[in-house]
Amino acid sequence: MLKNDELLETVLIEIDKSICEGINVSILARKYAISEGHLRRLFRFAYNQTITRYIKSRKLKASIDDLLKTDSNVLDIAIKYGFDYEQSYIRAFKREFGKTPGDLRKSALAS
């Protein structure tokens, strides 16, 4: 059995590795044979944020590369990172970074 700090480190690695594969708390809890509630509490205690919020933030950060390095449209990028709707991705992106994915792309092209 993994110690709490080893478990959390392994969970962070798994989240990064599976960012485009629909990773969520249920999958992580099953994989590491721990209850969802306990995993949520451990994560919040260790990182002072919810695991769900962390996963969403990592997906948004990972999507920046696709925005800046590919010609993929915003809808395709949103779907790739597990957002059901383009608008929900755009809203979450703007909340996280203060600008829309399109604005980020335009500003990167301008510089």
C-alpha positions as CSV (number, residue, x, y, z in Angstrom):
1,M,0.0,0.0,0.0
2,L,1.3,3.4,-0.9
3,K,1.8,6.1,1.7
4,N,-0.4,9.2,1.3
5,D,2.4,11.4,-0.2
6,E,3.4,8.6,-2.6
7,L,-0.2,8.0,-3.6
8,L,-0.7,11.7,-4.3
9,E,2.4,11.9,-6.4
10,T,1.3,8.9,-8.4
11,V,-2.1,10.5,-8.8
12,L,-0.6,13.7,-10.2
13,I,1.5,11.7,-12.7
14,E,-1.6,9.7,-13.7
15,I,-3.6,12.9,-14.2
16,D,-0.9,14.4,-16.5
17,K,-0.5,11.1,-18.4
18,S,-4.2,10.6,-19.0
19,I,-5.3,14.3,-19.5
20,C,-7.0,13.5,-22.8
21,E,-8.5,10.2,-21.8
22,G,-11.4,11.4,-19.6
23,I,-9.6,11.0,-16.3
24,N,-11.7,11.7,-13.2
25,V,-11.9,11.1,-9.5
26,S,-13.8,7.8,-9.9
27,I,-11.3,6.3,-12.2
28,L,-8.4,7.4,-10.0
29,A,-10.1,6.0,-6.9
30,R,-10.7,2.7,-8.5
31,K,-7.2,2.4,-9.9
32,Y,-5.6,3.0,-6.6
33,A,-8.2,1.1,-4.5
34,I,-9.2,4.1,-2.4
35,S,-12.6,5.6,-1.8
36,E,-13.4,8.8,-3.8
37,G,-14.1,10.6,-0.6
38,H,-10.8,9.8,1.0
39,L,-8.9,10.7,-2.2
40,R,-10.8,14.0,-2.3
41,R,-9.9,14.8,1.3
42,L,-6.3,13.8,0.9
43,F,-5.9,15.9,-2.2
44,R,-7.6,19.0,-0.7
45,F,-5.5,18.7,2.4
46,A,-2.2,18.4,0.5
47,Y,-2.8,20.9,-2.3
48,N,-5.5,23.2,-0.9
49,Q,-7.8,22.7,-3.9
50,T,-10.2,20.1,-5.1
51,I,-9.0,17.3,-7.3
52,T,-11.7,18.1,-9.8
53,R,-10.6,21.7,-10.0
54,Y,-7.0,20.5,-10.5
55,I,-7.9,18.2,-13.3
56,K,-9.9,20.9,-15.1
57,S,-7.0,23.3,-14.7
58,R,-4.5,20.8,-16.1
59,K,-6.8,20.2,-19.1
60,L,-7.0,23.9,-19.8
61,K,-3.2,24.4,-19.5
62,A,-2.6,21.4,-21.7
63,S,-5.0,22.7,-24.3
64,I,-2.8,25.9,-24.8
65,D,-0.2,23.9,-26.8
66,D,-2.9,22.8,-29.2
67,L,-4.2,26.3,-29.5
68,L,-0.8,27.7,-30.3
69,K,0.9,24.9,-32.2
70,T,-1.9,23.5,-34.3
71,D,-4.6,24.7,-36.7
72,S,-7.3,22.7,-34.9
73,N,-10.5,24.6,-34.3
74,V,-11.6,25.4,-30.8
75,L,-14.4,22.9,-30.8
76,D,-12.0,20.0,-31.7
77,I,-9.7,21.1,-28.9
78,A,-12.5,21.4,-26.4
79,I,-13.7,17.8,-27.2
80,K,-10.1,16.5,-27.1
81,Y,-9.8,17.7,-23.5
82,G,-13.2,16.4,-22.4
83,F,-15.4,19.4,-22.6
84,D,-18.9,18.6,-24.0
85,Y,-19.5,22.0,-25.5
86,E,-17.3,24.6,-27.1
87,Q,-18.9,27.3,-25.0
88,S,-18.2,25.5,-21.7
89,Y,-14.5,25.2,-22.7
90,I,-14.4,28.9,-23.7
91,R,-16.0,30.0,-20.4
92,A,-13.6,27.8,-18.3
93,F,-10.6,29.0,-20.3
94,K,-11.5,32.6,-19.8
95,R,-12.1,32.1,-16.1
96,E,-8.7,30.4,-15.8
97,F,-6.6,32.7,-18.0
98,G,-8.6,35.9,-18.4
99,K,-8.9,35.7,-22.1
100,T,-10.7,33.4,-24.6
101,P,-8.9,30.7,-26.6
102,G,-9.4,32.8,-29.7
103,D,-7.9,35.9,-28.1
104,L,-4.9,33.8,-27.0
105,R,-4.4,32.6,-30.5
106,K,-4.7,36.0,-32.0
107,S,-2.3,37.6,-29.5
108,A,0.2,34.8,-30.2
109,L,0.0,35.3,-33.9
110,A,0.4,39.1,-33.5
111,S,3.7,38.7,-31.6
